[in-house]
């Protein structure tokens, strides 16, 4: 059921992508804002209480419906519930139109359009950006978004609580951003637990995604970059994804200042700007071709995950 649920959800999303500003996401964001208003009194313990309540409010009903359907042997309804939850938690096509449009614009030499699209996507000031910087930002954003919206969801959906765990992952990822990244929330104690909780929730998925990138890409360069450069990012998870993904494609990602996708908890990013050969990330500067390489890398990694999932499902069925 797990493999078929993910496969059906992916097919449905290809035909009918769920918009990132859909009403369900809007309600969850509104609830997170209310939780912050109710609980934020300036202490980390308040953030912990708000986090557990927010996760519980969404996980318990999701798990409850699934268990009730299974208990009464309503297998088809349980399957439909799984497909619905995976469809709602996946985000494979949420922002793909931005990436595709940027790729087409850069291929046509239309840097002005590419800058506009990138600004809409990342909410950054892209004025004066060169093609290589536009490509780098788009690749970084795509790799991080794909991991958090697809591969991380896959991993937690495989856990015993199934759809409830997928919901937990996406909500935890959102809370780690919503309670830490806005200007008025930075350095506040309230969001510390949300950031730390997501770090541990994402610890295994991040490394599995990096391994998948290495397996379907340039394995040697991906592992080399991961081992030698990932720790230079302020956010360890971001460093692992970008170094492994960039190494797998032969593309050099990251800057001495900050990642353009604004996915770090703090604005400081630590790729050392040394002239030593051992301090230089392997690969070439990203260009328009890097965007096409990113599409290929993501699809190959997705097929690898699906193949492994099919084999696991087959082994369980035969066993």
N, C-alpha and C positions, 0 to 999 in steps of 0.2 A: 504493500500500500504506500509506503514511503516514497519509493522510486516513482511510481505512477502519479502520486500527488504532486511531486516536484515537476515531473515532465508535463503534466497537464497544466499546471500553473504557468510554466515557462511558455507553453504554446499559446495559452490564453493571453499572456502579456504581450507576446509578439503580435497578436491580432488586435488586441485592445489594451494598449499601455495605460497603466494607472497614472494619472497626473499627480505630480508632487504636491499640488495644492488642493487635493481632493478633500471632501468634507470630513472623512474619518480622521485623516492626519490633522486637519484643522482643530477638531475636537480634542485630540490628544495633546496638541500644543497648548490649547486653551486650558486644559486640565493641569498641565505642567506649570503654567503661569500662575494658576490659582493655588497650587500646592506651594509654590515659592512664596506667594503672598501670605498664605496662612502660617507657614512654618518658619520662614526666615526671620530669626531673631538674632542673627549674628554668631551663632555657634555651630560647630561642625555636627554636633549631635542632632540638631534640628534638621540638618540636611539629610542625615541618615534616616531619621523618622519619615521625612517626606518621601525619600527615595523608596523605602520599603512599602509605604502605603500606595504610592503611585504604581509600582510594579505589581503589588498584590491586587489592586483594583482591576488591572487589565489581565493578569495571568489567571487568577482564580476562575472567572467566568469562562475563559477560553478552555482551560483544562476541564472544568465542570461539564460543559456541553459535550466535549469529546468523550469523556468517561461515561456519561449517561447514554450516549448513542452506542458505545461499545457494550455497555452493560445490557442493554435491551437488544443487542445483536442487530442493530440497524447499520449494517456495514456500509451500505451505499451512502447513507446520510453522513456517516463518520468520514467516509472518503471525500464527500463533497465539502464537509467542514474543513478537512485538511487542505484541500485545494484552495478554498477561499482564504484561509489564513496565510498560506504560502503566497498566494497572489497579492494579498495586502501587505505582507512583510517584505517581499522581494522588491527591488527597484532597478531591475536590469535595464529598463527602457525609460526610467524617469527623466534622465538628462542626456540620453544618447543623441537626441536631435541637435543639441548644442555641439557635441563632439563631432558628429558627422558634418554639420554645417561649417564648423571651423576647419575641418580637414579639406572640404571642397573649396573653401575660400582661400586657404593657403596654397593649395594645388594650382589655383587659378591666378595666384599672385595678388589677390585682393586682401592686403593686410588690414585695410581700414575696416572692412566687414568683419574680418576675423577678430580684431580688437573689440569691436562692438559686441559681438557674440560672447566673447570671453568675459567681458565686463558684466554682461547680463547673467552669465552663469556663475561667476565667482564673486561678483560684487566688488571687484577690485578696480583701481584706477589703471587702465591699460594704455593711456595716452603715451605715445612715443615708443611703445614696445616694438622690438624687432621680431621678425618671423621666428627666429630660433627661441626667443623667450616665450612667445605665444604658444609655440608647439610644446615647450617644456612644461608650461603651466597646465596646458590641456591634458598632457600625458599624466602628470602627477595627480591632477584632480580625478581623471578617469580611473587610475589604478586604485586610489583610496576609496572612491565611491563604489567601484565594483566589488572590492573586498567587503565593505561594510553593508552593501545592499544585496549582495548575492552570496558570496562564499561563507561569510560569517553566519548568515541565516541558514544556509545548508547544514553547517556543522551542528548548530543548536536544534534544528528540526529533527536531527537524527537521535537526539537524546530521548530518554524514556517519556518525558512529558510532552514530546512532540511539538504540536502547534503552540502550546503555552511557552515553551522555551524559545521558539522563534520570535514570539511577541516580546519576551523578556529582553532578548538581544537587541532588537531594534529600538525599544523604549529606553534601555540603558544607554545605548549609543546616543540617542537624542538628548537625554538628560545630561550626559557628560558634556555635551556642547552647550545646551540651553542654559545650564546653571554655572557655566564657567567662561564662555567666550564673549558674551555681550559686555559692552564697556562698563556697565554698572555692576556686573557680577564678577569681574576679574579680581583675583586675589581675595575673594570673600571666602570665609570658612564654610559657608553653606554648601558650596559646590564641591568641596574637597572629596567627600565620600562618593559622590556620583562619578567623579573622574577616576578615583581609585578602584571602585567597583567595576567600572567598564574595562579598566586595564586588565584585571584578572579574568573577567568574562571573555575578553578578546585575546587572552594570552595564547591559547592553543590555536584558535582559528587563524590568527595572524601568521603563525609559523607554518601552518598547513597551506595557506595561500602562497606563502613565499616558496615552499617546497614545490607546489604545483607549477608556479612560474618557472622555477629552475628546471623541472623535469621536461616541460614542453618548450623550453627555450634553450639558451646557451647555459648549460648546467655549470660548467666550470667557472665562467665569469660571474654568474649569479651567486654562487656559493662564496666565491672570493670577495665580491663586493659586500655581501651580507656579513661575513665574518669580520671584515676589516673596516667597514665604514658605517654600519647601521648604528653603532653606539654614539656616533657624532651628532645625531639628531637629538633635540630636546625630548621629543616623544619617541620612545623606543619602537613602538608599533609602526609609526610612520616611517622611521628609518629602515626597518626590516622590509616593508612593502616596497618602498622606492628603490632601495639598493638591489634587492633581489629582482624586482621587475625590470629596472634599468639594465642590470647586468645580463638578464635573460635576453634582452633585445639588443644589447650592445649600445645603449644610450646612456649618457651621463645626466643624471637628474640631481636636483638640489642646488641651492645657492648658499653663499656665505651669510645671507641675511635671514630670509624666511621663505617658506614654501608659499608659492603664489596661491595655492588652494586654501590657505588660511585654516589648515587642519591641525596646527600645533596648539597645545594648551597655552603656551606663551609665544610671543612674537619672535623670540630668539631661536635661531636654528644653527646647528653647529657642524657645518661641513668646513673643515679646516682649509684655509686658503694658502696652503704651503706650496712651494715650488718643488719639493722633493717628489720624486717619481712614485715613491711608496704612498704619498699622500694624495695622489690624483686618482679619482674614480675612473675605472675602466670604461671605455666606450667613446662614442662620438657625441658631439653637440647635437641635440635634437633638432630635427627639421620636419618638413611636411611628411617625409617618408616615415618618421617615427610614429605619427598618428596611425598610419596604416599598420605598422608593426604592432602597435598597442591593440588594435582590433583583433589581429590574428592571435596575439598572445592570450587575450582574454577568452576568446572563443575556444582555443585549444585547452586552456585550463578548465573551462566549463565542461568541455567534452570529457576531460580526464576525470573530473569529479563525478559526472554522470555515469561513466564507465565503472568506476570503483563502486558507486552506489548500486549499480545494476548487479555487479558481482556479489556484493554483500547481500543484497536482497535475494539473489538466487541461492546463495549458500544457506541463508536462513530458511528459505522455502523447501530446499531439498533436505535440510537437516530435520 
